[in-house]
Amino acid sequence: MNIGALAYGVFAIVNISWTRSPEKPWYANWIVLRCGAVVVGSGVLYMFTTHHYGRGDAAAGDAVPKDEAVSKD
């Protein structure tokens, strides 16, 4: 199921991005790819300039220490 969904998603992206109107200016034909490039480029720039993904101080793979997770009543 996942492979089928991935294949359909790739097909849909290619189908939406395909230029269909040769009589229109080049920028009108390639607007989907241009906007996609702007969104992906902005996300990559944000990721590399802010480094939000590396600011945690919790132990790797353990959000709650074992002493606090089990309460002995």
C-alpha positions as CSV (number, residue, x, y, z in Angstrom):
1,M,0.0,0.0,0.0
2,N,2.8,2.4,0.9
3,I,4.6,1.8,-2.4
4,G,1.4,2.4,-4.3
5,A,0.8,5.7,-2.4
6,L,4.4,6.8,-3.0
7,A,4.1,6.0,-6.8
8,Y,0.8,7.9,-7.0
9,G,2.3,10.9,-5.2
10,V,5.3,11.0,-7.5
11,F,2.9,10.6,-10.6
12,A,0.7,13.4,-9.3
13,I,3.6,15.8,-8.8
14,V,4.9,15.1,-12.3
15,N,1.4,15.5,-13.7
16,I,0.8,18.8,-12.0
17,S,4.2,20.2,-12.9
18,W,4.0,19.2,-16.6
19,T,3.7,22.3,-18.9
20,R,0.6,22.2,-20.9
21,S,0.3,25.7,-22.6
22,P,3.1,26.4,-25.0
23,E,1.4,29.7,-26.1
24,K,1.8,31.2,-22.6
25,P,5.0,32.8,-21.3
26,W,7.7,30.5,-19.8
27,Y,7.0,31.7,-16.3
28,A,3.4,30.8,-16.5
29,N,4.2,27.2,-17.6
30,W,6.8,26.6,-14.8
31,I,5.0,28.3,-11.9
32,V,4.4,25.1,-10.0
33,L,8.1,24.1,-10.0
34,R,9.2,27.7,-9.3
35,C,7.0,27.9,-6.2
36,G,8.0,24.4,-5.1
37,A,11.7,25.4,-5.3
38,V,11.0,28.6,-3.3
39,V,9.2,26.6,-0.6
40,V,11.9,23.9,-0.4
41,G,14.7,26.4,-0.5
42,S,13.1,28.5,2.3
43,G,12.7,25.4,4.4
44,V,16.3,24.3,3.9
45,L,17.6,27.8,4.6
46,Y,15.5,28.0,7.8
47,M,16.7,24.5,8.9
48,F,20.4,25.3,8.4
49,T,20.3,28.8,9.9
50,T,18.2,28.2,13.1
51,H,19.2,24.7,14.1
52,H,16.0,24.1,16.1
53,Y,16.5,20.3,15.8
54,G,19.6,20.3,18.0
55,R,18.5,22.3,21.0
56,G,17.1,19.6,23.3
57,D,18.9,18.8,26.6
58,A,17.0,15.5,27.3
59,A,18.9,12.2,27.2
60,A,18.9,10.6,23.7
61,G,15.9,8.2,23.3
62,D,14.6,8.8,26.8
63,A,12.2,11.7,27.5
64,V,11.5,10.8,31.1
65,P,14.1,9.5,33.5
66,K,13.3,6.0,34.8
67,D,13.2,7.2,38.4
68,E,10.4,9.6,37.7
69,A,8.4,7.4,35.3
70,V,7.6,4.7,38.0
71,S,5.9,6.0,41.1
72,K,5.9,3.8,44.1
73,D,2.8,4.3,46.1
